[in-house]
Amino acid sequence: MDHYLDLQLLPDPEFAATYLMSALMSKLHRGLHDLRRDDIGISFPGVEGKGAGLGDRLRLHGSAQALDALLALNWLTGMRDHVRVGNLSTVPSGAQHRRVSRVQVDSNPERARRRLIKRHGLTEEQARERIPDNAAKRCNLPFTQLRSHSNDQTFRLFIQHGPLQASAQPGVFNSYGLSGTATVPWF
């Protein structure tokens, strides 16, 4: 992870930054999936405190070769009017590191009840007793709203920026550029 590339959302009177970031993340997911790469990570340098959005900047981290391969794929089709692509740059020396990962939250009690009925043969009433409507969990992490390509359902991808670390941790990244083990440079 010696290089990075910043993608800055441009202000748009018709679309909120959260909507544009969702569209950008969807395009990135498709690009990383098509490339079958697990060596490109992401971060959101403009992320604010808990409950706030992801900001207006997406930073891609990886080797120069990996980032060039992603750009050559032309995955930004349809977003060029909404994004300013920075120059491929070297990570500053002395940068700290942090893990940027997905946090999955089961916030839908109805779905949890259906799963309970299917897996354990309970009646709907028994499932409702075990999982009441007020059992929904709330998450204050920033998120982006995406649509699944496999089942066409929308979902929230909650993203957590872990604590700062002095050294990099190796690992692989998923097709969203997130990892439960690997870190990305933070500066």
Contacts in CASP RR format, 6 or more apart in sequence:
PFRMAT RR
TARGET T0000
AUTHOR 0000-0000-0000
METHOD contacts of the structure
MODEL  1
MDHYLDLQLLPDPEFAATYLMSALMSKLHRGLHDLRRDDIGISFPGVEGK
GAGLGDRLRLHGSAQALDALLALNWLTGMRDHVRVGNLSTVPSGAQHRRV
SRVQVDSNPERARRRLIKRHGLTEEQARERIPDNAAKRCNLPFTQLRSHS
NDQTFRLFIQHGPLQASAQPGVFNSYGLSGTATVPWF
1 41 0 8 1.000
1 61 0 8 1.000
1 62 0 8 1.000
1 63 0 8 1.000
1 91 0 8 1.000
1 168 0 8 1.000
1 184 0 8 1.000
1 185 0 8 1.000
2 62 0 8 1.000
2 63 0 8 1.000
2 64 0 8 1.000
2 90 0 8 1.000
2 91 0 8 1.000
3 61 0 8 1.000
3 62 0 8 1.000
3 63 0 8 1.000
3 64 0 8 1.000
3 67 0 8 1.000
3 88 0 8 1.000
3 89 0 8 1.000
3 90 0 8 1.000
3 91 0 8 1.000
4 59 0 8 1.000
4 60 0 8 1.000
4 61 0 8 1.000
4 62 0 8 1.000
4 67 0 8 1.000
4 88 0 8 1.000
4 89 0 8 1.000
4 91 0 8 1.000
4 185 0 8 1.000
5 59 0 8 1.000
5 60 0 8 1.000
5 67 0 8 1.000
5 71 0 8 1.000
5 85 0 8 1.000
5 86 0 8 1.000
5 87 0 8 1.000
5 88 0 8 1.000
5 89 0 8 1.000
6 45 0 8 1.000
6 57 0 8 1.000
6 58 0 8 1.000
6 59 0 8 1.000
6 60 0 8 1.000
6 85 0 8 1.000
6 86 0 8 1.000
7 24 0 8 1.000
7 57 0 8 1.000
7 58 0 8 1.000
7 59 0 8 1.000
7 60 0 8 1.000
7 83 0 8 1.000
7 84 0 8 1.000
7 85 0 8 1.000
7 86 0 8 1.000
8 56 0 8 1.000
8 57 0 8 1.000
8 83 0 8 1.000
8 84 0 8 1.000
8 86 0 8 1.000
9 17 0 8 1.000
9 20 0 8 1.000
9 21 0 8 1.000
9 24 0 8 1.000
9 55 0 8 1.000
9 56 0 8 1.000
9 57 0 8 1.000
9 58 0 8 1.000
9 82 0 8 1.000
9 83 0 8 1.000
10 81 0 8 1.000
10 82 0 8 1.000
10 83 0 8 1.000
10 84 0 8 1.000
11 17 0 8 1.000
12 20 0 8 1.000
12 82 0 8 1.000
15 82 0 8 1.000
17 55 0 8 1.000
17 56 0 8 1.000
18 53 0 8 1.000
18 54 0 8 1.000
18 144 0 8 1.000
18 145 0 8 1.000
20 79 0 8 1.000
20 82 0 8 1.000
20 83 0 8 1.000
21 53 0 8 1.000
21 54 0 8 1.000
21 55 0 8 1.000
21 56 0 8 1.000
21 58 0 8 1.000
21 144 0 8 1.000
22 144 0 8 1.000
22 145 0 8 1.000
22 146 0 8 1.000
23 79 0 8 1.000
23 82 0 8 1.000
24 58 0 8 1.000
24 79 0 8 1.000
24 82 0 8 1.000
24 83 0 8 1.000
25 58 0 8 1.000
25 144 0 8 1.000
25 146 0 8 1.000
25 157 0 8 1.000
25 176 0 8 1.000
26 146 0 8 1.000
26 147 0 8 1.000
27 75 0 8 1.000
27 76 0 8 1.000
27 77 0 8 1.000
27 78 0 8 1.000
27 79 0 8 1.000
28 42 0 8 1.000
28 58 0 8 1.000
28 60 0 8 1.000
28 75 0 8 1.000
28 176 0 8 1.000
28 177 0 8 1.000
29 146 0 8 1.000
29 175 0 8 1.000
29 176 0 8 1.000
30 75 0 8 1.000
30 149 0 8 1.000
31 70 0 8 1.000
31 73 0 8 1.000
31 75 0 8 1.000
32 40 0 8 1.000
32 70 0 8 1.000
32 173 0 8 1.000
32 175 0 8 1.000
32 176 0 8 1.000
32 177 0 8 1.000
33 175 0 8 1.000
34 73 0 8 1.000
34 75 0 8 1.000
35 69 0 8 1.000
35 70 0 8 1.000
35 73 0 8 1.000
37 66 0 8 1.000
37 69 0 8 1.000
37 70 0 8 1.000
37 173 0 8 1.000
38 172 0 8 1.000
38 173 0 8 1.000
38 174 0 8 1.000
39 62 0 8 1.000
39 63 0 8 1.000
39 66 0 8 1.000
39 172 0 8 1.000
39 173 0 8 1.000
40 60 0 8 1.000
40 61 0 8 1.000
40 62 0 8 1.000
40 66 0 8 1.000
40 67 0 8 1.000
40 70 0 8 1.000
40 173 0 8 1.000
40 177 0 8 1.000
41 60 0 8 1.000
41 61 0 8 1.000
41 62 0 8 1.000
41 100 0 8 1.000
41 173 0 8 1.000
41 177 0 8 1.000
41 178 0 8 1.000
41 179 0 8 1.000
41 182 0 8 1.000
41 184 0 8 1.000
42 58 0 8 1.000
42 59 0 8 1.000
42 60 0 8 1.000
42 61 0 8 1.000
42 100 0 8 1.000
42 173 0 8 1.000
42 176 0 8 1.000
42 177 0 8 1.000
42 178 0 8 1.000
42 184 0 8 1.000
43 59 0 8 1.000
43 61 0 8 1.000
43 98 0 8 1.000
43 100 0 8 1.000
43 161 0 8 1.000
43 184 0 8 1.000
43 186 0 8 1.000
44 54 0 8 1.000
44 55 0 8 1.000
44 57 0 8 1.000
44 58 0 8 1.000
44 59 0 8 1.000
44 100 0 8 1.000
44 142 0 8 1.000
44 159 0 8 1.000
44 161 0 8 1.000
45 57 0 8 1.000
45 59 0 8 1.000
46 54 0 8 1.000
46 55 0 8 1.000
46 56 0 8 1.000
46 57 0 8 1.000
47 53 0 8 1.000
47 54 0 8 1.000
47 55 0 8 1.000
47 142 0 8 1.000
47 159 0 8 1.000
47 161 0 8 1.000
48 55 0 8 1.000
48 142 0 8 1.000
49 142 0 8 1.000
50 140 0 8 1.000
50 141 0 8 1.000
50 142 0 8 1.000
51 140 0 8 1.000
51 141 0 8 1.000
51 142 0 8 1.000
52 142 0 8 1.000
53 142 0 8 1.000
53 143 0 8 1.000
54 142 0 8 1.000
54 143 0 8 1.000
54 144 0 8 1.000
54 159 0 8 1.000
55 142 0 8 1.000
59 184 0 8 1.000
60 67 0 8 1.000
60 70 0 8 1.000
61 91 0 8 1.000
61 184 0 8 1.000
61 185 0 8 1.000
64 88 0 8 1.000
67 88 0 8 1.000
68 88 0 8 1.000
71 85 0 8 1.000
71 88 0 8 1.000
76 83 0 8 1.000
76 85 0 8 1.000
91 185 0 8 1.000
91 187 0 8 1.000
92 185 0 8 1.000
92 187 0 8 1.000
94 187 0 8 1.000
95 185 0 8 1.000
95 186 0 8 1.000
95 187 0 8 1.000
96 164 0 8 1.000
96 165 0 8 1.000
96 166 0 8 1.000
96 185 0 8 1.000
96 186 0 8 1.000
96 187 0 8 1.000
97 164 0 8 1.000
97 165 0 8 1.000
97 166 0 8 1.000
97 167 0 8 1.000
97 168 0 8 1.000
97 169 0 8 1.000
97 183 0 8 1.000
97 184 0 8 1.000
97 185 0 8 1.000
97 186 0 8 1.000
98 161 0 8 1.000
98 162 0 8 1.000
98 163 0 8 1.000
98 164 0 8 1.000
98 165 0 8 1.000
98 183 0 8 1.000
98 184 0 8 1.000
98 186 0 8 1.000
99 161 0 8 1.000
99 162 0 8 1.000
99 165 0 8 1.000
99 169 0 8 1.000
99 179 0 8 1.000
99 180 0 8 1.000
99 181 0 8 1.000
99 182 0 8 1.000
99 183 0 8 1.000
99 184 0 8 1.000
100 159 0 8 1.000
100 160 0 8 1.000
100 161 0 8 1.000
100 162 0 8 1.000
100 177 0 8 1.000
100 178 0 8 1.000
100 179 0 8 1.000
100 184 0 8 1.000
101 159 0 8 1.000
101 160 0 8 1.000
101 162 0 8 1.000
101 178 0 8 1.000
101 179 0 8 1.000
101 180 0 8 1.000
102 157 0 8 1.000
102 158 0 8 1.000
102 159 0 8 1.000
102 160 0 8 1.000
102 174 0 8 1.000
102 176 0 8 1.000
102 178 0 8 1.000
102 180 0 8 1.000
103 139 0 8 1.000
103 141 0 8 1.000
103 158 0 8 1.000
103 159 0 8 1.000
103 160 0 8 1.000
104 158 0 8 1.000
105 137 0 8 1.000
105 139 0 8 1.000
105 156 0 8 1.000
105 158 0 8 1.000
106 112 0 8 1.000
106 137 0 8 1.000
107 136 0 8 1.000
107 137 0 8 1.000
107 138 0 8 1.000
107 139 0 8 1.000
108 136 0 8 1.000
109 131 0 8 1.000
109 132 0 8 1.000
109 133 0 8 1.000
109 134 0 8 1.000
109 135 0 8 1.000
109 136 0 8 1.000
112 131 0 8 1.000
112 135 0 8 1.000
113 124 0 8 1.000
113 127 0 8 1.000
113 128 0 8 1.000
113 130 0 8 1.000
113 131 0 8 1.000
114 127 0 8 1.000
116 122 0 8 1.000
116 127 0 8 1.000
116 130 0 8 1.000
116 131 0 8 1.000
117 123 0 8 1.000
117 124 0 8 1.000
117 127 0 8 1.000
122 130 0 8 1.000
139 158 0 8 1.000
141 158 0 8 1.000
141 159 0 8 1.000
141 160 0 8 1.000
142 158 0 8 1.000
142 159 0 8 1.000
143 156 0 8 1.000
143 157 0 8 1.000
143 158 0 8 1.000
143 159 0 8 1.000
144 156 0 8 1.000
144 157 0 8 1.000
144 159 0 8 1.000
145 154 0 8 1.000
145 155 0 8 1.000
145 156 0 8 1.000
145 157 0 8 1.000
146 154 0 8 1.000
146 155 0 8 1.000
146 156 0 8 1.000
146 157 0 8 1.000
147 153 0 8 1.000
147 154 0 8 1.000
147 155 0 8 1.000
148 154 0 8 1.000
148 155 0 8 1.000
157 176 0 8 1.000
159 178 0 8 1.000
161 186 0 8 1.000
164 186 0 8 1.000
165 183 0 8 1.000
168 183 0 8 1.000
168 185 0 8 1.000
169 181 0 8 1.000
169 182 0 8 1.000
169 183 0 8 1.000
170 181 0 8 1.000
170 182 0 8 1.000
171 179 0 8 1.000
171 181 0 8 1.000
171 182 0 8 1.000
172 179 0 8 1.000
172 181 0 8 1.000
172 182 0 8 1.000
173 179 0 8 1.000
173 182 0 8 1.000
END
